[in-house]
Amino acid sequence: MNLPLPSTTLSFDFSSLPLPLLLVQTLTSLFASTFGFGDAVLAMPLLLLLLNISGLEAVRLVSGVSVLVYGWSVLIDTVENFNKNDTDDTTDLGNELKESSVLLLSAIVGVPIGGYLLSELSPLIIRLTLGVTLISYGVFNLVKSSSDSKESDEDIPFLQTIGFGFIAGILGGTVSEPGPPVVVYSSSRNFNSPKTRRMLARFILPVQMFTVYKSGFDNSLLEYFEVMIPVVGVCSVIGKGLGGLFDPEEFKKLLYGIIVGLGGICVYNGLNSV
């Protein structure tokens, strides 16, 4: 099924938007707004496999909408922190921003490498890479024991942080998904759920902005993102409210199972296309 893409024929009113594309990106945006991550993890295989969108177009679409998702998230968190006006929160924020900056600078080096790989590799390799990434990410989180956690050190492990950031940048440029390495990094540092969400938002937002810049976009694609701004905004508000209705640990297990399944589909589809 070949759908018209924003870079070709869409006139950017709701009546002409391809419904499957709009539905996928709305639902994945709501998902990420509710649980702090997961939009690109879910959207990339759906766009590649179900909608037959090319790797480069999928990266452009997913990265652009991710900018909106995490932009809204950072805006909402900033307003909430400003209203709290808590000195301890301000100190913690400074430490988080320092750590996020190390991750971000490392990722910026990796994004162009990922973009180059995207342009040079065959769709088979891209799908297999995405599949293996999703399976590894899901299995890691399913098998790790939360009971083994301990308080993380205050000092930033710079070599570890740089390594995870660099890998995240490569994945961001290749499959538009810089999140999994940062989630694994946060798990290794034993960050709590709110801190992990904040770290992800502050990291993924600029990485995806850089990915969009490197992958290129035209005016028609920009118009598509303009249509998505209010859609993602509504998802952010709804997601913020829905976040407190779920048991985070139980839902994460379900999420990781879904991610493993999507990864398996990517690998199966890639091998069958040989």
C-alpha positions in Angstrom: 0.0 0.0 0.0 1.7 3.2 -1.2 0.3 6.2 0.7 0.8 9.8 -0.4 3.5 11.3 1.8 3.7 14.9 3.0 6.7 15.5 0.8 4.7 14.8 -2.4 1.0 15.3 -2.8 -0.7 16.2 0.5 -2.5 19.6 0.6 -2.5 19.6 4.4 -6.0 19.8 5.5 -7.5 17.0 7.6 -9.7 15.8 4.7 -6.6 15.0 2.6 -4.3 13.6 5.2 -3.8 9.8 4.8 -5.8 8.5 7.8 -3.4 5.6 8.6 -0.5 7.9 8.8 -2.3 10.4 11.0 -3.7 7.6 13.2 -0.3 6.0 13.7 1.4 9.3 14.6 -1.4 10.4 16.9 -1.6 7.2 18.8 2.2 6.9 19.2 2.3 10.6 20.3 -0.3 9.9 22.9 1.6 6.9 24.1 4.9 8.8 24.5 3.0 11.7 26.2 1.6 9.2 28.7 4.7 7.1 29.5 7.6 9.4 28.6 9.0 7.5 25.6 8.1 5.0 22.9 6.7 7.0 20.0 9.6 6.3 17.6 10.0 2.7 18.9 6.4 2.0 17.9 6.0 4.3 14.9 9.1 3.3 12.9 8.2 -0.4 12.3 4.5 0.6 11.7 5.5 3.1 9.0 8.0 0.8 7.4 6.0 -2.4 7.5 2.3 -1.4 7.4 2.4 1.8 5.3 5.4 0.9 3.1 7.1 4.2 3.7 10.8 4.4 2.8 13.4 4.5 5.5 14.4 8.2 4.9 10.8 9.4 4.8 9.9 7.4 8.0 12.9 9.0 9.8 11.8 12.5 8.7 8.2 11.9 9.7 9.0 10.3 13.1 11.8 12.7 14.0 9.6 15.7 13.2 6.7 14.6 15.2 9.0 13.5 18.1 10.3 17.1 18.2 6.7 18.2 18.8 6.0 15.4 21.4 9.1 16.2 23.5 8.8 19.9 22.9 5.4 19.9 24.5 6.7 17.6 27.3 9.6 20.0 28.1 7.2 23.0 28.0 4.7 21.4 30.4 7.5 20.2 32.8 9.1 23.7 32.8 5.8 25.4 33.6 5.2 22.9 36.5 8.7 23.4 37.9 8.3 27.2 37.7 5.1 27.0 39.6 6.7 24.9 42.3 9.7 27.2 42.8 11.6 24.6 44.9 15.3 25.2 45.7 16.1 21.5 45.8 14.4 20.9 42.5 16.5 23.7 41.0 19.7 22.0 42.2 18.6 18.7 40.9 17.7 20.3 37.6 21.2 21.7 37.3 22.7 18.3 37.8 20.3 16.7 35.3 21.1 19.3 32.7 24.8 18.7 33.1 24.4 15.0 32.5 22.0 15.5 29.7 24.5 17.9 28.0 27.2 15.2 28.0 24.8 12.7 26.4 23.6 15.3 23.9 27.1 16.4 22.7 28.1 12.7 22.3 24.9 12.1 20.3 25.5 15.0 18.0 28.7 13.3 16.8 26.7 10.0 16.2 23.7 11.5 14.3 25.6 12.3 11.0 27.1 8.8 11.1 23.7 7.3 11.4 22.4 9.5 8.6 25.2 8.3 6.3 24.4 4.7 7.1 20.8 5.3 6.3 21.6 6.6 2.8 24.1 3.9 2.1 22.5 0.8 3.6 19.8 -1.3 1.9 16.2 -1.4 3.4 17.0 -5.0 4.4 19.9 -3.9 6.6 17.8 -1.0 8.1 14.9 -3.3 9.0 17.2 -6.0 10.5 19.0 -3.3 12.5 15.8 -1.9 13.8 14.5 -5.4 14.6 17.6 -6.4 16.5 17.6 -3.1 18.3 14.0 -3.5 19.4 14.4 -7.1 20.5 17.6 -6.3 22.4 16.0 -3.3 24.1 12.8 -5.2 25.0 14.6 -8.3 26.3 17.0 -6.3 28.4 14.2 -4.6 30.2 12.2 -7.7 30.6 15.0 -9.7 32.2 16.6 -7.1 34.4 15.7 -7.3 38.0 14.4 -4.1 39.6 15.2 -5.6 43.1 18.9 -5.3 42.4 18.7 -1.5 42.1 20.7 0.8 44.4 21.2 4.5 44.6 23.3 5.9 41.7 26.5 7.8 42.3 26.3 11.6 42.3 29.4 11.8 40.0 28.7 11.5 36.3 30.5 8.5 34.7 31.7 10.4 31.7 33.1 7.6 29.6 29.9 5.6 30.1 27.7 8.7 29.4 29.7 9.5 26.2 29.4 5.9 24.9 25.6 5.7 25.4 25.1 9.2 23.9 27.2 8.3 20.8 25.2 5.1 20.2 22.0 6.9 20.7 23.0 9.5 18.1 23.8 6.7 15.6 20.4 5.1 16.2 18.7 8.5 15.9 20.2 9.2 12.5 19.6 5.6 11.2 16.2 4.6 12.6 15.0 7.8 14.3 15.1 6.1 17.7 17.8 7.6 20.1 15.7 6.6 23.2 16.7 3.0 24.0 20.4 3.6 24.8 19.3 6.4 27.1 16.7 4.2 28.8 19.4 1.5 29.3 21.8 4.2 30.6 19.1 5.5 33.0 18.5 1.9 34.2 22.2 1.4 34.8 22.2 4.6 36.9 19.0 3.5 38.7 17.2 6.8 38.0 13.6 6.9 39.2 10.7 7.1 36.7 10.2 10.9 36.8 13.9 11.6 36.4 14.1 9.1 33.5 11.2 10.9 31.8 12.8 14.3 32.2 16.2 13.0 31.0 14.6 11.4 27.9 12.6 14.6 27.0 15.6 16.9 27.4 17.8 14.6 25.4 15.5 13.3 22.7 14.2 16.8 21.8 17.5 18.3 20.5 18.7 15.0 19.0 15.5 14.7 17.0 15.8 18.4 16.0 19.3 17.7 14.7 18.1 14.6 13.0 15.4 16.5 11.1 17.9 19.1 10.1 20.4 16.5 8.8 17.7 14.5 7.0 16.3 17.5 5.3 12.7 18.7 4.8 10.8 20.9 2.5 7.9 23.4 2.9 5.2 20.7 2.5 6.7 18.6 5.2 6.9 21.7 7.5 3.2 22.2 6.8 2.4 18.7 7.9 4.2 19.3 11.2 2.2 22.5 11.6 -1.0 20.4 11.3 0.4 18.0 13.9 1.2 20.7 16.5 -2.3 21.0 17.9 -2.8 17.2 17.6 0.3 16.5 19.6 -0.6 19.3 22.1 -3.9 17.6 22.8 -2.1 14.3 23.2 0.3 15.8 25.6 -2.4 17.2 27.9 -4.4 13.9 27.8 -1.3 11.8 28.2 -0.2 13.8 31.3 -3.6 13.0 32.9 -3.5 9.3 31.8 0.0 8.8 33.2 -1.3 8.6 36.8 -3.9 6.0 35.9 -1.6 3.1 35.1 0.8 1.0 37.2 4.1 2.0 35.6 5.9 -1.3 36.3 3.2 -3.6 35.0 2.6 -1.5 31.9 6.3 -1.3 31.1 6.4 -5.2 31.1 3.6 -5.1 28.5 5.4 -2.4 26.5 8.6 -4.3 26.4 6.8 -7.4 25.2 5.2 -5.4 22.4 8.6 -4.0 21.5 10.1 -7.5 21.2 7.2 -8.5 19.0 7.6 -5.6 16.7 11.3 -6.3 16.5 10.6 -9.9 15.5 8.2 -8.7 12.8 10.9 -6.3 11.4 13.5 -9.2 11.3 11.0 -11.6 9.7 9.9 -9.0 7.1 13.5 -8.2 6.3 14.6 -11.8 5.9 11.5 -12.5 3.7 12.3 -9.6 1.4 15.7 -11.2 0.4 
